[in-house]
Amino acid sequence: MLNRFLPNEHVKSVFEISPEKLKEKNMKGIITDLDNTLVAWDVKQATPEIIEWFKLMEQNDIKVTIISNNNEERVKFFSEPLNTPFVFSARKPLRKSFARAAKQMGLKREEIVVIGDQLLTDVLGGNNAGFYTILVVPIVKSDGALTRINRKIERRILGWLRKKGMITWEE
């Protein structure tokens, strides 16, 4: 049961995820969370660094789709200037939105990585849908109300995973 919360990798930020590393794993696509993964949850637009990261992925033929539980207005406002497909109100960790994003990209499950900052939505959803998962450290320590509840549960799960020797990294 705990394995469903275990990411394949853990990194400090998306900037540690390079096209070269993805291609070594035969990955051709990224399904990424938005809030606290790409930018702080209260930042509306992409930072110059994130814009460059998206360009780097595009130059290396790696498709990116943003998947968020947030509303259409929020996700669209962020995604459209990047010319990036998105899925809003995704209801993560349910599999349906992950499958929809994969279908939009026209890629197989084994060619896609799911990136996110939460165990309960991104990692659990990605694992349940059969994708390779990468957990990133949240960009900021603050969260919206619902996410604060998730973080409390997440800390317990991380504690259990550490106790069982399943993870060795610290946040």
QUIQUI-V61855 format. One record per residue. N is the residue number from 1. OMEGA is omega in radians with two decimals (999 if undefined). NEAR is the number of other C-alpha atoms within 8 Angstrom. D_CENTER is the distance of its C-alpha to the mean C-alpha in Angstrom with 1 decimal. Layout:
BEGIN
n: <N	N>
omega: <OMEGA	OMEGA>
near: <NEAR	NEAR>
d_center: <D_CENTER	D_CENTER>
END
This chain:
BEGIN
n: <1	2	3	4	5	6	7	8	9	10	11	12	13	14	15	16	17	18	19	20	21	22	23	24	25	26	27	28	29	30	31	32	33	34	35	36	37	38	39	40	41	42	43	44	45	46	47	48	49	50	51	52	53	54	55	56	57	58	59	60	61	62	63	64	65	66	67	68	69	70	71	72	73	74	75	76	77	78	79	80	81	82	83	84	85	86	87	88	89	90	91	92	93	94	95	96	97	98	99	100	101	102	103	104	105	106	107	108	109	110	111	112	113	114	115	116	117	118	119	120	121	122	123	124	125	126	127	128	129	130	131	132	133	134	135	136	137	138	139	140	141	142	143	144	145	146	147	148	149	150	151	152	153	154	155	156	157	158	159	160	161	162	163	164	165	166	167	168	169	170	171>
omega: <-3.13	3.14	-3.13	3.13	-3.05	3.10	3.05	3.14	3.04	3.11	-3.13	3.14	3.12	-3.11	3.04	-3.13	-3.07	3.07	-3.13	3.13	3.12	-3.12	3.06	3.14	-3.11	3.10	-3.14	-3.09	3.12	2.92	-3.07	2.98	3.14	-2.99	-3.13	3.01	3.13	3.09	3.05	-3.04	-3.12	3.08	-3.00	-3.05	3.11	3.06	3.09	3.14	3.12	3.09	3.12	3.12	3.10	3.12	3.13	3.11	3.14	3.13	-3.13	3.10	3.05	-3.12	3.12	3.02	3.10	3.12	-3.03	3.02	-3.11	-3.09	-3.08	-3.09	-3.12	-3.05	3.13	-3.13	3.13	-2.97	-3.04	3.11	3.11	-3.08	-3.06	3.07	-3.11	3.01	3.14	-3.10	-2.96	-3.12	3.05	0.36	3.13	-3.04	-2.99	-3.10	3.09	3.11	3.12	3.12	3.13	3.13	3.10	-3.11	-3.12	-3.11	3.08	3.12	-3.07	3.11	-3.03	3.03	3.06	-3.13	3.10	-3.08	-3.09	3.07	-3.00	-3.13	-3.01	-3.09	3.12	3.14	3.12	3.12	3.13	3.14	3.04	-3.13	2.96	-3.06	3.07	3.08	3.06	3.05	3.12	-3.09	3.09	-3.11	-3.13	-3.12	2.97	-3.03	-3.11	-3.13	3.10	3.09	3.12	-3.11	3.11	3.11	3.14	3.13	3.09	3.14	3.10	3.09	3.11	3.13	3.10	-3.14	-3.12	3.12	-3.09	3.06	-3.14	-3.10	3.07	3.08	999>
near: <4	7	5	9	12	11	12	7	7	10	10	7	11	10	6	7	8	8	10	6	8	11	9	7	6	7	13	12	13	13	15	12	13	13	10	11	17	11	13	11	11	5	7	8	7	11	7	6	7	10	10	8	9	10	8	9	13	9	7	7	7	12	10	13	14	13	15	16	9	9	9	8	6	9	14	9	10	11	12	9	7	8	6	10	9	12	12	11	9	11	8	11	10	9	11	6	12	13	9	8	13	13	8	6	10	6	10	7	8	9	10	15	13	14	16	13	12	11	12	11	9	16	19	13	14	15	13	9	9	8	12	12	13	14	15	13	11	11	10	8	5	4	8	7	6	6	8	9	8	9	9	8	8	11	8	8	10	9	8	8	12	10	7	7	7	8	8	6	5	3	3>
d_center: <20.8	18.9	17.5	15.1	13.4	13.6	10.7	12.3	11.7	11.2	11.4	12.5	10.5	8.9	12.7	13.3	11.5	14.5	15.7	18.3	16.2	14.3	17.7	19.2	17.1	18.0	14.6	15.1	11.9	8.3	6.3	3.7	3.8	7.2	9.2	9.3	6.4	8.4	11.6	13.3	13.3	16.8	16.6	17.2	17.0	15.3	17.0	19.1	16.9	13.8	16.3	17.6	14.3	13.9	17.6	17.3	14.9	17.3	20.3	19.2	18.7	15.0	13.8	10.7	9.9	8.2	7.8	8.9	11.5	13.4	16.6	17.5	19.3	16.4	13.9	16.8	18.2	15.2	14.5	18.1	19.3	16.7	18.0	14.6	14.3	12.4	12.4	13.5	14.7	12.4	13.7	10.7	11.3	14.0	13.8	15.5	12.7	10.7	14.2	15.0	12.2	13.5	17.0	16.6	15.7	18.5	17.0	17.3	14.8	15.8	15.0	11.3	8.4	5.0	2.6	2.5	6.2	7.9	9.8	11.4	9.0	5.6	7.6	10.8	9.9	8.5	11.6	13.9	13.3	14.1	11.2	10.7	7.8	7.0	7.0	7.6	10.6	10.5	12.3	15.1	16.7	17.6	15.8	17.0	19.4	17.4	14.5	17.5	18.6	15.4	15.4	19.0	18.3	15.4	18.0	20.4	18.2	17.4	21.2	22.1	19.9	21.6	25.0	24.7	23.8	20.5	18.7	20.4	18.1	18.5	16.2>
END
